[in-house]
Amino acid sequence: MTFGVQNKVEVIESDIRKLQRQVEQCELREKQLIIMFKMIMDKYYESHRLSNRKGKVAIAITMKDIIEFMEQLVNKNLTPEEQKDIERNPDLVSQLIKKSG
């Protein structure tokens, strides 16, 4: 193993490519979450609109329900390494909402 400048540059470039892939994965996951959240809210408003029109009682969807549903959808697509990372560093905001709801 040599310690030349060329080798250091290759290592740095490799790290940069790895970080770029991780950023792309995060951006994709963010877009998926936005779409999922929009679908949930559309379903929520649709159920309220239909229940108000027909005189039925609307089904209450809480923020806790939405967060749990989104976590389930995200966890289906996680790699084992990502699941371990989440277990080590839980999302504090969703944990707070779950405890309060």
N, C-alpha and C positions, 0 to 999 in steps of 0.2 A: 504494500500500500504506500503510495507516494503522497507527499503533502505539498504538491505544487499548486500554483495559482489556478491552473486549468481545472484541477480536481475540485478545488474549493468553489469555483464558478459553477461547475456541473452540479455539485451538491446544492448550492443555493438555487440554481434554476429548477432542480428537481423539487425542492421544497416549495418554490413559488408555484409550480404547476400543481402540486398537491393541494396547496391552499386555494388556488383558483377553482379546482374541482369541488372542494368543500363549499366554497362560496356559491358556486352554481347550484349545488344540491340544496343549500339553505334557501336560495332564491326560489327554486322550484317548489320546495316545501312551503314557503311563505305563500306563493301563488295558489297552491293546493288548499291551504288553510283558508285563504280569503274566499275561494270558490265554495268550499264546504260551508263556511259561515254564512255566505249569501244564500246558499241552498236551504240551510236550516232556517234562516230568517224568513225566506220566501214561504216555506212550509208553515211556519208559525203564523205569519200574517194571513196566508190563505185559509188556514183552519179557523182563525178568528173571523175572517170575512164571511166564510160559509156558515159558521155557527151563528153569527149575528143575523144573517139573512134568514136562516131557517128557524131561529128562535131557540137553538140548542145552547147548552153551556159550553164555553170554549175550554179547550185543554190548556192548562197552564204549563208553559215551558220556562224553567228557571235558568239563570246563567250557569248554575252548577250542572244542570243537564246538558247544556250546550258544551261546556268545557269537557265533561266526561265523554261525550260523544266524539268530539274532535280529537281527544287524546286516544280513544280507541282506534279511530281512523288512521291517525299518525303512527301509532304503535304497530299497526299491521305492516307498514312499509319500512320499519327500522331494521338496520343490520344488528347483529348481536353486539357489536362494538358500541353502536349508538345507544342501544338499550342499557348497557352497563354504564355508559356515561350519564344517562338520564337518571339512573338509580343513584349514582354518586352525587349528582347535582340536580335535585328536583326543582321544578318550576315553582318558585315561592308564591307568585301571584295566584296561580290556580289552586295551590294548597290552601291559601288564605280564603279564597272564595268558597272552596269546598267546605272548610270548617265553619264558615259563617252561615252558609246556606243550609 
